[in-house]
């Protein structure tokens, strides 16, 4: 519901006491004129009662005409209020100026009535008219406080007629009345003005709060919440046919993290601000650009609803952000990758458009950055499958249905005994069947579900190991995401305390990729875990970028040689050389080695000759559940008991 602001300069001035407010909040102030009709009715009833009393005491036509005019004007004002509210509800122009004119006319008529009472010579009418005037003026100052200029003009009209009548009055009370009238006017106007200022201040505070909640504080652009609102409005309007096609462009700055890490956050903030300015400059007039988070921006473009247009715009964005940024007289080069989704071709809702644009952006990042790509539904079918897998995994983690742990023995090649067991998670998917960790762990890592899943794996593994009679270690794989979690070491400590498993019986296996970033949280977690006595193994060694300094810095207890080298070593000279080199390196620094993926006797013989201390694989033992391990241990105990029992003669 919106009331039309007056076009007449005079009436516009009359109601425009707070032009620094937004149009929506100015509407709130203007709308107050068309509400609280009860105050208008009661003020008119008060005036009519004075008319009736005057006519009763002195039945002359002038008093009758006054009363009839009051009733007629009341009806007109109520009709104008009804008309304004009805038309505003329909989005039509409202006769606001006519209502304002009627309001001023009413105050002049009321003032004229007090004038008649004051010159009547009747003490009764003199007192009644002035008391009624003071009460009405007080109510007027409160009701029209949202438009203090209107209130002031109405008060001036009433008190002017009242004062002129008092001056012409034959009684002695006129001097007191004439002296008090200016103070009365000033007092009531002050009430209206202060009330208006308080209301405007409240609306401005709300406006500012609303703006901050929808504006990025660094760049001044719309934030994620505001962009979501804009997309909701756009897709809602388009479905009714009021708006046409448009494009959503998701923009990610390439190399921003490296700049932020090397030059500091202040430099990063400068780049973000300059990038925001460039995006605003490159987009056509009327298009919107916002900052979602970090170094990610989004643009909503009306002028890029067609493929040809959006390609031109995306190319301009990439080239604009590829220009060097000047920071403290130094030139910094970054770039930008852009993912594009079109409405309604690719999606019908704001969230779906952002998802499509994000998938297109991911494709650009994967293929080389500093380019743009338009969402391709066929190309991203696999991503849809990934999304479904994530949803299924979230469901499985609510009750851990379908998830189970198995443990593969790690054999000491010198004694042939079980030296430990590696914990391996399995997922019996309701529709896809049995899934190995490689099928769902990457999804869990990308979505953050690995934290909950990893904690469950640790708890189950430690609980199982605490029941093993051979008291060997349990090796648990740990994700880089877990190591970057500040509370990870505390979580492990709590699990060990809960399961009463000695820390020396827990080995955590870390891949080389977990150490690439070498961030402080990861180092702190590893230091705390090593201090507890927990073992640390470097998993899949040889497939990444580990160096001697990495091995020494993190104090690993064991190296695990990736199964791909073991598999190829028997017939491949290069893989065989890699295995020999790893074993020799480990021997030099006094570190045990475990060869993974032993499936043939030939492979086992090779790693033995190389000097590996441990091995695991299907040849040496398949993964078993905790229950199967207990059964094997019970069967072994039974065989030992049978051999130890005396023979019957």
N, C-alpha and C positions, 0 to 999 in steps of 0.2 A: 504494500500500500504506500503510494507516494503522492504527496500533495504538491501541486504546481506552485513554484515560487512566483510571486507577483512580477509582472513585466513593467508596471508603472514604476518609475524611479522613486517616487514618494513612498509608495507602499512597500517597495523592495527595501528602501532604507529603514522603514518602520519595523520590519521583522528581521533584518540582517545584523544582529548585534554580535554575531560570532562567525565571521567569514573564514577564520582560520580552521574551522571544523571541516571534516569531510562532508560530502553531500548527504551521506546516510545519517550522520549525527545532526546535521542541520534539519533533516526531516523529522528527527525526534523532537526537536524544539518547536518546529512548526506544527507538528501534529497535536501538541498540547492545546492549541487553540480550538481544536475540533473534538476535544474530549471533555469530560466533566460538565456535561450540559446541565446537571442539577444546579450548579452554582449560578448559571445564567437564569434558570427558572426561578430560583429563590430570590435573587436580586430583583427580578421583575415583580415577583409577588410582593416584596417589601415596598417597591415603588407604587404598585397598584393600591396597596393598603393605605398609603399616604394620600393618593388621589381620592380614594373612597371617603376617607375621613374629611378631606377638604371639601368634597362635594356635599357630604352630609352636613357640615357646619355652614357652608356657603354654597348652595345649589346654583352655581352659575355655569353657563356653557363652557367657559374656558377650562374649568377643572374636568368637565366631562370629556372635552376634546383631548386633554392631556392623558386621561386614562385610556381612551380608545387608541390613541397613538402608541402608548406603551404596549398594549395587548397586540396591536398589529405588528409592531416592530419585533416583539418576542416571537411571533409566528414566523416572520420573515427570517430571523436569525436561526431559528431551529430548522427551517426548511433548507437554508443554505448549508448548515452543518450536515444535514442528511444527504444533500446533493453532493457536497464535497467528499464525504466518506464513501458514498456509493461509487462515484466516478473514480476516486483514487483506487478503490478495490479492483476496478476493471482496467486500471492503467490509463485512464482517460484524463485530459486536462481538467483541473478543478477551478471553480470561480472564487479563488482565494481573495482577490482584490475586492470583490463584491462583499464578502463576509467582513473584511477589515473596514470597509466603508460603513457597513451596517453597525459594526461595533463602535466606531467613532460617533455615528449618528445617535446611537443609544445613549452614550455618555453625555452628549450635548443635550439630549432630551431629558435625561435625569438631572443634569445641572439646571436646565430651564425650570424643572419642577421645583427644585430647592429655591430657585429665584422667586417663584410664585409664592411659596410658603413664607419666605422671609419678608416679602413686601405686603403680605396679607394683613398685617397688624394684629394677627391672632397669636398670643403667646404659645398656644397649643400647637398650631401649625409650625411656628418658628422652631420650637423645640423638637417636634416630631421630624420635620424635614432635615434638620441638621444632624440629629442622632442617626437617622437612616443613612444620610450621606457619609458620615464617618464609618459606619459599619460596611457599607457597600465599597467605599474606597479601600478599606482594609482587605476585604475579600478580593477586590480587583487586583491589588498589588501581589497577592499570593497566586491567584489563578493565572495571570498573564506575566509571571516572572520570567518565563522563557523568552518573552519578547518585551524587554523593559522599556523600549522606546514607545511601544504602543501603550503600555501601562502608564507611562509618564504623560502622554498626550491625553489619555482619558481622564487622569487625575486633574490635569490642568483645566480641561473643559468643565469638569464638575465644580472644582473649587473656584473657577473664574465666575461662573454664574452665581454660585453660592455667595461669594464675596461681594459681587455687585448688588445682589439682593440684600445682603446684610448692611451694606452702606446706605441703602435706601430705606432700611427698616426704621420705623419710628421708635422702637424700643431702645433700652440702655445696654442690652447685651451685645450690640453689634460691635462695640469697640474690642471687647474680649475676643469675639469671633474673628474679626479682621486681623487681630494681632496673632492669633493662633493658626490661622489658615496656612500661611507659608511654611510654618514649622511642621504642620500636619502633612502637607504635601511632600516636604523634604524627607520626613520620617518614613512615610509609606513608600516613597520612591527608593529610598535607601534599602528598605527591606526587599523590594523587588529586584534591585540591582545586585545585592549581595547573594540573593538566592540564585539569580541568573549566573553570577560568576562561579558559585559553587558547582552548579550543574554543568557549566561549560568546562570547568577544571576536571570534573569527574569524567565527562565525555572525552576530553583530551587525553586523560590518563588511560582510559579504556582503549582509545584509538592507538595510543603509543604502545600499549601492551599487545594489542591485536597486531600492530605492525611488526613489533619485535618477534612475535611468535611466528610470523610468516616471512621474515626477512633475514637473510644471512648477515650476521653482524660484521663480517670482514669485508665482503664485497658490496654489500647493499643490494644484492640481487634477491629475488624471491627464493625462499628455501624449499626443502622437499615438501613440507606441509602445504605451502602455497602453490607449488607446481602441481601437486596432487589435486588441489581444489580447482585449478585452472583446467586440468585435463578432465576432471569430472564435469565441469560446466560445459566444456567444449564437446565432449562426447554426448552429454545429455541434450545440448542444443542441436547437435547435428542429427540426432535421432528423430527430432521433430521437423527436420528439413530447414532449420533456420541458418545453419552453417554448413559449409562444404568440406571438402577433403583438406587435410593438413598433415604435416610431417612432424615426427618427434625425432630429434637428433641427440643422441647421447654422446658426450664429448669427454674423453679422458686424456689428461696430459701425460705424455710419454717422458720417462726419465725424471719425473718430478721428485720421487722419493730420494734419488741419489743427490739431487740438488739440496733438498731439505736436510739430508743427513750430513752433507759435506759443508754447506754454507750456513746452516742454522735455520730455525723456524722463521726468523725475521725476513730472511731472503725469500723463503718459501711463500710467506704472506705477500711480499711484494709481487712475486710472479703471479699469484692467484688474483690479486687486484688488477694487475696489468692485463692478464688474460681475460678477466671479466670485461674490462673496458674495450678490448679489441673485439670481443664477441658482440658486444652491444653495437659497436660501430659497423661490423660486417653484416649484421642481420638487417633485412628490410624493415622499414618503418611499420610498426604494428605487431611485429613478431616479439615473442617473449623469450628471455633467457634467464635461467636460474642456476643455482649451485646446489647439487644434491648433497655431497659430502666430500671431504678431502679435496682431491684434484679432479673431481667429476662434475661436469656441467651438463645441463640439458637445455635444448632450444625447442620451442614450439613455433613452427613456421607456417603461416597461411599461404605464403607465396611459393611454397615448395611442395604443394600437394601432388604434383606430377613428377614422374621419374626423372625427366630431363632437368627440370628445375632443381630438384633436390640434389642431384649430382653436382650441378654447378655450385650450389650453396655449400655443400659439404667440401668440395675442392677448395673453395675460397677460405673456409674455416681452417682447413689443414695448412694451407699456404700462409695464412695470417699468423697462426700460432707457431709456425716454423721459423718466423723471423726472430732474430736474436733479441733477448731481453737484456736491458742495461741495468746492472746492479752495482752500485758503488764504482762506477767507471769501468766495470768489467762486463764483458759480453757473455751471456749464458744462453746456450742453445738447448731447447727441449723439442717437443713436437706434440702432435695430437692425433689420436685415433678416434674415428667417429662411427657409431653404429646407428642405423636409420630404420625407423618403422613408419608405415603410412596408415593413416586412418581414411576410410574404413577397410582398406585392402587387407591389412595384416591383423588387425584386432579392432574390437568395438568398445573397449573400456580403457581408461587411463592406465591401470596397473598392467593390463595385458600389453599395451603399447610399450611401456617401459621394459617389460620382460623381453619382448621381441627386439627392441633396440639394444638391450644388454647382450642378447645372444649374438646379434650381428657384430657388436663391439668386441665380444670375446673372440670371434673369428678373426677380426683384424689383428688383435693382440697376438693371437697364436701364429699368424702368418707373417708377421714382420713389423707391425706398428706403422705410425705416421701415414695412414691411409684411411679410407672410408669403405663401408660395406652396407648394402641394403639387406634387410632381413629376407632370408630365403626359407620358406616353410619346409621344403623337401630336404634341404641341407641340414636343417635343425631338428629332424625327426629324432635323431639320437639324443639330442638335448632334452626332448620331451620325455624320452624313455628314462633319462637320468633324473628328471624331475619326479617321475612316478616312483623310481627306485628310492629317492629321498623320502617321499611320502610314506612308502612302505616301511622304510627303516625307522622313521619317526614312530610309526605304529608299533613296530616290533620292540622299540626301546621303552614303550610305556609299561609293558609287562614282561619284556624279554622273552616272549613266546618265539619259538623257532630258533633261538640262539643257544649254542652249546659250546663247550670247550673240549678240545682233545689235546693230548700231550704226546709228542714224539720223543723217543729216547735219544740222548746224546751219549755216544759210546767212547770210553777211554780206550784208545788204540793200543796202549801198552798192556793193559790188564784185561780188556774185553768186557769190563763191568760198565753198568749204567752210571754215568757221572752226573747226569742231570736230564731234565726233560724240557722241551720248548713248548710253551702254551700256544695253541693255534685255535682261533675262533672259527666256528662254522655257523652258517645260517641256512636253515631249511625254509626257503621261501615258499609261500603257499601256491604260487603259480609258476615260478621259474625253477623250482626244484632246489637242489643242493648248490649253495654258492660258496666259493672259496673267498678268503679275505681280499684277494686282488680284485674281486668283482664289486665290492661295496665299500672297502676302506677308503679309497680315494674320494668317493662321494661323501662319506662321513667327515673326512678332513676338510673338504671344500665348504661344507655346510655347518661345521662346528659341532656336529653330533658326535664327533670322535671323543670329546671330553667325557660325555656320559658313558659312551660305549667303552672307552679305555678304562674308566674307573671300575666298571662292571667286570671287565676282563681281569684286571689286577686283583679284585676282590675274590673272584672265582678261582683264580690260579693260586693265590696264597692259601685259600681255604682248602683246596685240593692238596697242595704240597704239605700242609700241616698234618695230613692223614697218612702220608706215605711212610712206610716202615723203613725204607732204605735211606731216608733223610737226605736225599740228594737235592741239588739246587733246582729251582724252577726259573726258566728263562722266559721273560715276557717282552714282546715287542712294544716299543713306545713311539708314538707319532711325534713329529716335530711340533705339531700344534699343541700337544700336551706339554712338551718341554717349554714352550713359550708362555704357558699359563703360570701366573705368579704363584698360585697356591698348589702347584703340582707336588712339590716335595712334601708339603704338609699333608696332602691327600694320601701319598704313599705311606707316610709315617702312621697316619690314623689306621690305614688298612692293616699294616703289620701289627699294630697294637691290638686291633680287633681280632685278628686271626691267630695271634701269638706265634707268628712265624719269625724265627730269628732273621735279622737283616742279611746275615751272611749267606742265607739260603735263597736269596732273591737276586737274580741277574736281570738287568734291564738291557735290552738290545736296541741300539740306536743306529739308524741308517746314516750314511754320509750326508745326505741332503739336510738332515736336521742341524748340521753344524755349519752349513754354508754361510748363513747370515751372521753366525757367531754373536748373537745379541746377548745383552747383559743378563736378561732373565733366564735364558737357557744356561749360561755359565753358572749363575747363582744356584739354579736348581740342581745341576750336576754336582756342584761343590757340596751342597747340603746332603745329597744322596750318598756321595762317596764318604762323607764324614760319618754317616750312619753305619758304614760297612757293607753297603749294597754294591754288588758287582756291576761292572759296566762293560758291555761287549759292543764292538763296532761291527754291525751287520752288513752283509753284501759288500765286503771290502773288495776294492778293485774296479767297481763299476762307476765310481764317482771321482771326487777330486781331493781325496785325503792326502795329507803330507805327513812327514815325520813330526813336524811341529804340532799338527793336530793331535796325533797319537799321544805325544808327550804332554801337551797342554791339558788334555781332558783325562789323563791317567786311566786309559782303558785297561781292562784286565785280560781281554781276549779279542782275537780277530776271527771273524767268520768269513770264509772264502765263498764267494757267490757260486751258486750251483752251475751257472752258465760256463764258468771256467773249468769246473770239475768235469762237466759233461763233455766238453770239447778237448780236454787235455790229453785224453788217450790217443786221439788221432790228429790233433792239431798242435804243431810245434809252438805256435805263438801262445796259445792258452796254457800249454804245459810250462812254458818259460815264465808266464805270469804267476802260476801257482808256485813254482820253485822260488821265484823272487819274493813273493809274499811270505812264504814259510821261512826263508833265510832272513828276511827283515825281522820277522817276529822273534826268531831264535836269538838274533843279536841283541834285542832289547828285553829278552826273557819273557816273552808273551806267548801263551798257548794259542793254538790255532784250531779252528773247527772247519772241516770241509763239509759243505752242505750238498744235498741232492745225490748221495751215493745210491746208485740203483743197480750197479753191476759189480761183480767180483773184480773185474779189470780196473774199474775206477778205484775200488778200495785198495787194491795192491799199489796203484800209482801213488795215492796220497800217503800211504804208509812209507813207501820208499822216499818220498819227498820230505818226510819228517813231520807230518801233521800229527798233533797230539790227540785230537778228537775228530769224530765224524758222525754224521747223521744222515738218514735217508731210508727209503723203503727197504733196501737190502738189509739194513741193520735193525729196523723196527718201524712198523707203521704207527701213525698217530692213534692213540687209544683214549677212551673216556676214563674218567677217574674211577668209575665202577669196574671197568675192565682191568685197570692197573691193580685194584684191590684183589680181584679174582686171581690174577696172575701171581701176586704175592702170596695169596692164601694157598694156591696150588703148589708154589715153590716150597712153602713151609711144610706142606703135607708130604712132599717128596723127601725133604730133608728128614722129617720125622720118621718116615718109613725106612730110610737108610740107616737111621740111628737106632731103630728098635731091634732088640735081641731076637735071633732066629729061634723058631720052635723046633725042638727035636722030639 
